[in-house]
């Protein structure tokens, strides 16, 4: 899977979540902070 395919899948998953989740479920999962990090994984 390419990075673009993974990105597309993530967008689809988030879209489906927001289309189907109740307002209370979205509120329960919402957090104001955003964490961004870089990770290294072995390949091969």
C-alpha distance matrix in Angstrom:
0.0 3.8 6.7 8.1 6.0 6.7 10.1 10.7 10.2 12.5 15.0 15.2 15.9 18.4 20.0 20.6 22.0 24.4 25.4 26.4 27.5 31.2 32.6 33.7 30.3 28.8 31.8 31.5 27.9 28.7 29.3 30.7 29.1 25.8 24.2 21.8 20.9 18.9 17.6 17.0 15.0 15.5 12.9 13.8
3.8 0.0 3.8 5.3 5.1 6.3 8.6 9.8 10.6 12.4 14.3 15.4 16.5 18.5 20.0 21.2 22.6 24.5 25.8 27.1 28.2 31.8 32.8 34.1 30.9 29.0 31.8 31.8 28.1 28.4 28.7 29.7 28.0 24.5 23.0 20.2 19.4 17.3 16.7 16.2 14.9 15.8 13.3 14.8
6.7 3.8 0.0 3.8 5.4 5.0 6.1 8.6 9.8 10.5 12.3 14.2 15.2 16.5 18.2 20.0 21.0 22.6 24.2 25.8 26.5 29.9 30.6 31.9 28.8 26.6 29.2 29.3 25.6 25.5 25.6 26.3 24.5 20.9 19.5 16.7 16.1 14.3 14.3 14.5 14.0 15.7 14.0 16.2
8.1 5.3 3.8 0.0 3.8 5.4 5.0 6.1 8.6 9.8 10.5 12.3 14.2 15.4 16.4 18.4 19.9 21.2 22.4 24.4 25.5 28.9 29.6 31.3 28.4 26.0 28.8 29.3 25.8 25.5 26.0 26.5 25.3 21.7 21.0 18.3 18.5 17.1 17.5 18.1 17.8 19.5 17.6 19.6
6.0 5.1 5.4 3.8 0.0 3.8 5.4 5.0 6.1 8.6 9.9 10.5 12.2 14.3 15.3 16.5 18.3 20.1 21.0 22.6 23.9 27.5 28.7 30.3 27.2 25.3 28.3 28.6 25.2 25.4 26.3 27.4 26.3 23.0 22.3 20.0 20.1 18.9 18.7 19.2 18.2 19.6 17.6 19.2
6.7 6.3 5.0 5.4 3.8 0.0 3.8 5.4 5.1 6.2 8.7 9.8 10.5 12.3 14.2 15.4 16.5 18.4 19.9 21.2 22.0 25.5 26.6 27.9 24.6 22.8 25.7 25.7 22.1 22.5 23.2 24.4 23.2 19.9 19.0 16.9 17.0 16.0 15.8 16.6 15.7 17.6 16.2 18.3
10.1 8.6 6.1 5.0 5.4 3.8 0.0 3.8 5.4 5.1 6.2 8.6 9.9 10.6 12.2 14.3 15.4 16.6 18.3 20.1 20.8 24.2 24.8 26.4 23.4 21.1 23.9 24.4 20.8 20.6 21.3 22.1 21.1 17.8 17.4 15.3 16.1 15.6 16.3 17.7 17.6 20.0 18.9 21.3
10.7 9.8 8.6 6.1 5.0 5.4 3.8 0.0 3.8 5.5 5.2 6.2 8.7 10.0 10.5 12.4 14.3 15.5 16.4 18.4 19.8 23.3 24.2 26.2 23.3 21.1 24.2 25.0 21.7 21.7 22.9 23.9 23.4 20.4 20.4 18.7 19.8 19.4 20.0 21.3 20.8 22.9 21.5 23.5
10.2 10.6 9.8 8.6 6.1 5.1 5.4 3.8 0.0 3.8 5.5 5.1 6.1 8.6 9.8 10.6 12.3 14.4 15.3 16.6 17.8 21.5 22.9 24.4 21.3 19.6 22.9 23.2 19.9 20.6 22.0 23.6 23.2 20.3 20.2 19.0 19.8 19.6 19.6 20.9 20.0 22.1 20.9 22.7
12.5 12.4 10.5 9.8 8.6 6.2 5.1 5.5 3.8 0.0 3.8 5.4 5.1 6.1 8.5 9.9 10.5 12.3 14.1 15.5 16.0 19.5 20.4 21.8 18.7 16.7 19.8 20.0 16.6 17.0 18.3 19.8 19.4 16.6 16.7 15.7 16.9 17.3 17.7 19.6 19.2 21.8 21.2 23.6
15.0 14.3 12.3 10.5 9.9 8.7 6.2 5.2 5.5 3.8 0.0 3.8 5.5 5.2 6.0 8.6 9.9 10.7 12.1 14.3 15.2 18.5 19.2 21.2 18.5 16.1 19.2 20.2 17.0 16.9 18.5 19.6 19.6 17.1 17.8 17.0 18.9 19.5 20.5 22.6 22.5 25.1 24.4 26.8
15.2 15.4 14.2 12.3 10.5 9.8 8.6 6.2 5.1 5.4 3.8 0.0 3.8 5.5 5.1 6.2 8.6 10.1 10.5 12.3 14.0 17.5 18.9 21.0 18.2 16.4 19.8 20.7 17.9 18.3 20.5 22.1 22.4 20.1 20.9 20.3 22.0 22.6 23.1 24.9 24.3 26.7 25.8 27.7
15.9 16.5 15.2 14.2 12.2 10.5 9.9 8.7 6.1 5.1 5.5 3.8 0.0 3.8 5.5 5.2 6.2 8.8 9.9 10.7 11.7 15.4 17.0 18.5 15.4 13.9 17.5 17.8 14.9 16.0 18.2 20.3 20.6 18.6 19.3 19.2 20.8 21.6 21.8 23.9 23.2 25.7 25.2 27.3
18.4 18.5 16.5 15.4 14.3 12.3 10.6 10.0 8.6 6.1 5.2 5.5 3.8 0.0 3.8 5.4 5.0 6.2 8.5 10.0 10.3 13.6 14.4 16.1 13.3 11.2 14.5 15.3 12.4 12.8 15.1 17.0 17.6 15.8 17.1 17.4 19.6 21.0 21.8 24.3 24.2 27.1 26.9 29.3
20.0 20.0 18.2 16.4 15.3 14.2 12.2 10.5 9.8 8.5 6.0 5.1 5.5 3.8 0.0 3.8 5.4 5.3 6.1 8.7 10.1 13.2 14.2 16.6 14.4 12.2 15.7 17.1 14.8 14.9 17.6 19.1 20.2 18.6 20.3 20.5 22.9 24.2 25.1 27.6 27.4 30.1 29.7 31.9
20.6 21.2 20.0 18.4 16.5 15.4 14.3 12.4 10.6 9.9 8.6 6.2 5.2 5.4 3.8 0.0 3.8 5.5 5.0 6.1 8.3 11.8 13.7 15.9 13.3 12.2 15.9 16.9 14.9 15.9 19.0 21.1 22.3 20.9 22.4 22.8 24.9 26.2 26.7 28.9 28.3 30.9 30.4 32.4
22.0 22.6 21.0 19.9 18.3 16.5 15.4 14.3 12.3 10.5 9.9 8.6 6.2 5.0 5.4 3.8 0.0 3.8 5.5 5.4 5.6 9.2 11.0 12.6 9.8 8.7 12.5 13.2 11.2 12.5 15.7 18.1 19.5 18.6 20.2 21.1 23.4 25.0 25.6 28.1 27.7 30.5 30.5 32.7
24.4 24.5 22.6 21.2 20.1 18.4 16.6 15.5 14.4 12.3 10.7 10.1 8.8 6.2 5.3 5.5 3.8 0.0 3.8 5.6 5.5 8.1 8.9 11.4 9.5 7.5 11.0 12.7 11.2 11.6 14.9 16.8 18.7 18.1 20.3 21.5 24.2 26.1 27.2 30.0 30.0 33.0 33.0 35.4
25.4 25.8 24.2 22.4 21.0 19.9 18.3 16.4 15.3 14.1 12.1 10.5 9.9 8.5 6.1 5.0 5.5 3.8 0.0 3.8 6.1 8.5 10.1 13.1 11.6 10.4 13.8 15.6 14.6 15.2 18.6 20.5 22.5 21.8 24.0 25.0 27.6 29.3 30.2 32.8 32.5 35.3 35.0 37.2
26.4 27.1 25.8 24.4 22.6 21.2 20.1 18.4 16.6 15.5 14.3 12.3 10.7 10.0 8.7 6.1 5.4 5.6 3.8 0.0 3.8 6.6 9.4 11.6 9.8 9.8 13.4 14.4 13.8 15.3 18.9 21.4 23.4 23.0 25.0 26.2 28.6 30.4 30.9 33.4 32.9 35.6 35.5 37.5
27.5 28.2 26.5 25.5 23.9 22.0 20.8 19.8 17.8 16.0 15.2 14.0 11.7 10.3 10.1 8.3 5.6 5.5 6.1 3.8 0.0 3.8 6.5 8.1 6.0 6.4 9.9 10.7 10.4 12.2 15.9 18.5 20.7 20.8 22.9 24.5 27.0 29.2 29.8 32.5 32.2 35.1 35.4 37.7
31.2 31.8 29.9 28.9 27.5 25.5 24.2 23.3 21.5 19.5 18.5 17.5 15.4 13.6 13.2 11.8 9.2 8.1 8.5 6.6 3.8 0.0 3.8 5.4 5.2 6.4 8.6 9.9 10.9 12.4 16.2 18.7 21.3 22.0 24.5 26.6 29.3 31.7 32.5 35.4 35.3 38.3 38.8 41.1
32.6 32.8 30.6 29.6 28.7 26.6 24.8 24.2 22.9 20.4 19.2 18.9 17.0 14.4 14.2 13.7 11.0 8.9 10.1 9.4 6.5 3.8 0.0 3.8 5.5 5.2 6.1 8.6 10.1 10.5 14.1 16.2 19.2 20.3 23.2 25.5 28.5 31.2 32.4 35.6 35.9 39.1 39.7 42.3
33.7 34.1 31.9 31.3 30.3 27.9 26.4 26.2 24.4 21.8 21.2 21.0 18.5 16.1 16.6 15.9 12.6 11.4 13.1 11.6 8.1 5.4 3.8 0.0 3.8 5.4 5.0 6.0 8.7 9.8 13.3 15.8 18.7 20.2 22.9 25.5 28.4 31.2 32.2 35.4 35.6 38.9 39.8 42.4
30.3 30.9 28.8 28.4 27.2 24.6 23.4 23.3 21.3 18.7 18.5 18.2 15.4 13.3 14.4 13.3 9.8 9.5 11.6 9.8 6.0 5.2 5.5 3.8 0.0 3.8 5.4 5.1 6.3 8.6 12.2 15.2 17.6 18.6 20.8 23.3 25.8 28.5 29.1 32.2 32.3 35.4 36.3 38.8
28.8 29.0 26.6 26.0 25.3 22.8 21.1 21.1 19.6 16.7 16.1 16.4 13.9 11.2 12.2 12.2 8.7 7.5 10.4 9.8 6.4 6.4 5.2 5.4 3.8 0.0 3.8 5.4 5.3 6.1 9.9 12.5 15.0 15.8 18.3 20.7 23.5 26.2 27.3 30.5 30.9 34.2 35.0 37.7
31.8 31.8 29.2 28.8 28.3 25.7 23.9 24.2 22.9 19.8 19.2 19.8 17.5 14.5 15.7 15.9 12.5 11.0 13.8 13.4 9.9 8.6 6.1 5.0 5.4 3.8 0.0 3.8 5.5 5.1 8.4 10.8 13.8 15.5 18.3 21.1 24.1 27.2 28.5 31.9 32.6 36.0 37.1 40.0
31.5 31.8 29.3 29.3 28.6 25.7 24.4 25.0 23.2 20.0 20.2 20.7 17.8 15.3 17.1 16.9 13.2 12.7 15.6 14.4 10.7 9.9 8.6 6.0 5.1 5.4 3.8 0.0 3.8 5.7 8.4 11.6 13.9 15.6 17.9 20.9 23.5 26.5 27.4 30.7 31.2 34.5 35.9 38.7
27.9 28.1 25.6 25.8 25.2 22.1 20.8 21.7 19.9 16.6 17.0 17.9 14.9 12.4 14.8 14.9 11.2 11.2 14.6 13.8 10.4 10.9 10.1 8.7 6.3 5.3 5.5 3.8 0.0 3.8 6.5 10.1 11.7 12.8 14.7 17.5 20.0 22.9 23.8 27.1 27.6 30.9 32.2 35.1
28.7 28.4 25.5 25.5 25.4 22.5 20.6 21.7 20.6 17.0 16.9 18.3 16.0 12.8 14.9 15.9 12.5 11.6 15.2 15.3 12.2 12.4 10.5 9.8 8.6 6.1 5.1 5.7 3.8 0.0 3.8 6.7 9.1 10.4 13.1 16.0 19.0 22.2 23.6 27.2 28.1 31.7 33.0 36.1
29.3 28.7 25.6 26.0 26.3 23.2 21.3 22.9 22.0 18.3 18.5 20.5 18.2 15.1 17.6 19.0 15.7 14.9 18.6 18.9 15.9 16.2 14.1 13.3 12.2 9.9 8.4 8.4 6.5 3.8 0.0 3.8 5.6 7.7 10.4 13.7 16.7 20.2 21.9 25.5 26.9 30.6 32.2 35.4
30.7 29.7 26.3 26.5 27.4 24.4 22.1 23.9 23.6 19.8 19.6 22.1 20.3 17.0 19.1 21.1 18.1 16.8 20.5 21.4 18.5 18.7 16.2 15.8 15.2 12.5 10.8 11.6 10.1 6.7 3.8 0.0 3.8 6.6 10.0 13.2 16.6 20.2 22.4 26.2 28.0 31.7 33.3 36.8
29.1 28.0 24.5 25.3 26.3 23.2 21.1 23.4 23.2 19.4 19.6 22.4 20.6 17.6 20.2 22.3 19.5 18.7 22.5 23.4 20.7 21.3 19.2 18.7 17.6 15.0 13.8 13.9 11.7 9.1 5.6 3.8 0.0 3.8 6.6 10.0 13.2 16.9 19.2 22.9 25.0 28.8 30.6 34.1
25.8 24.5 20.9 21.7 23.0 19.9 17.8 20.4 20.3 16.6 17.1 20.1 18.6 15.8 18.6 20.9 18.6 18.1 21.8 23.0 20.8 22.0 20.3 20.2 18.6 15.8 15.5 15.6 12.8 10.4 7.7 6.6 3.8 0.0 3.8 6.6 10.1 13.6 16.1 19.8 21.9 25.7 27.3 30.9
24.2 23.0 19.5 21.0 22.3 19.0 17.4 20.4 20.2 16.7 17.8 20.9 19.3 17.1 20.3 22.4 20.2 20.3 24.0 25.0 22.9 24.5 23.2 22.9 20.8 18.3 18.3 17.9 14.7 13.1 10.4 10.0 6.6 3.8 0.0 3.8 6.6 10.3 12.6 16.4 18.6 22.4 24.3 27.9
21.8 20.2 16.7 18.3 20.0 16.9 15.3 18.7 19.0 15.7 17.0 20.3 19.2 17.4 20.5 22.8 21.1 21.5 25.0 26.2 24.5 26.6 25.5 25.5 23.3 20.7 21.1 20.9 17.5 16.0 13.7 13.2 10.0 6.6 3.8 0.0 3.8 7.1 10.0 13.7 16.2 19.9 21.5 25.2
20.9 19.4 16.1 18.5 20.1 17.0 16.1 19.8 19.8 16.9 18.9 22.0 20.8 19.6 22.9 24.9 23.4 24.2 27.6 28.6 27.0 29.3 28.5 28.4 25.8 23.5 24.1 23.5 20.0 19.0 16.7 16.6 13.2 10.1 6.6 3.8 0.0 3.8 6.6 10.2 13.0 16.7 18.7 22.4
18.9 17.3 14.3 17.1 18.9 16.0 15.6 19.4 19.6 17.3 19.5 22.6 21.6 21.0 24.2 26.2 25.0 26.1 29.3 30.4 29.2 31.7 31.2 31.2 28.5 26.2 27.2 26.5 22.9 22.2 20.2 20.2 16.9 13.6 10.3 7.1 3.8 0.0 3.8 7.0 10.0 13.6 15.4 19.1
17.6 16.7 14.3 17.5 18.7 15.8 16.3 20.0 19.6 17.7 20.5 23.1 21.8 21.8 25.1 26.7 25.6 27.2 30.2 30.9 29.8 32.5 32.4 32.2 29.1 27.3 28.5 27.4 23.8 23.6 21.9 22.4 19.2 16.1 12.6 10.0 6.6 3.8 0.0 3.8 6.6 10.2 12.4 16.1
17.0 16.2 14.5 18.1 19.2 16.6 17.7 21.3 20.9 19.6 22.6 24.9 23.9 24.3 27.6 28.9 28.1 30.0 32.8 33.4 32.5 35.4 35.6 35.4 32.2 30.5 31.9 30.7 27.1 27.2 25.5 26.2 22.9 19.8 16.4 13.7 10.2 7.0 3.8 0.0 3.8 6.8 9.3 12.9
15.0 14.9 14.0 17.8 18.2 15.7 17.6 20.8 20.0 19.2 22.5 24.3 23.2 24.2 27.4 28.3 27.7 30.0 32.5 32.9 32.2 35.3 35.9 35.6 32.3 30.9 32.6 31.2 27.6 28.1 26.9 28.0 25.0 21.9 18.6 16.2 13.0 10.0 6.6 3.8 0.0 3.8 6.3 9.8
15.5 15.8 15.7 19.5 19.6 17.6 20.0 22.9 22.1 21.8 25.1 26.7 25.7 27.1 30.1 30.9 30.5 33.0 35.3 35.6 35.1 38.3 39.1 38.9 35.4 34.2 36.0 34.5 30.9 31.7 30.6 31.7 28.8 25.7 22.4 19.9 16.7 13.6 10.2 6.8 3.8 0.0 3.8 6.7
12.9 13.3 14.0 17.6 17.6 16.2 18.9 21.5 20.9 21.2 24.4 25.8 25.2 26.9 29.7 30.4 30.5 33.0 35.0 35.5 35.4 38.8 39.7 39.8 36.3 35.0 37.1 35.9 32.2 33.0 32.2 33.3 30.6 27.3 24.3 21.5 18.7 15.4 12.4 9.3 6.3 3.8 0.0 3.7
13.8 14.8 16.2 19.6 19.2 18.3 21.3 23.5 22.7 23.6 26.8 27.7 27.3 29.3 31.9 32.4 32.7 35.4 37.2 37.5 37.7 41.1 42.3 42.4 38.8 37.7 40.0 38.7 35.1 36.1 35.4 36.8 34.1 30.9 27.9 25.2 22.4 19.1 16.1 12.9 9.8 6.7 3.7 0.0
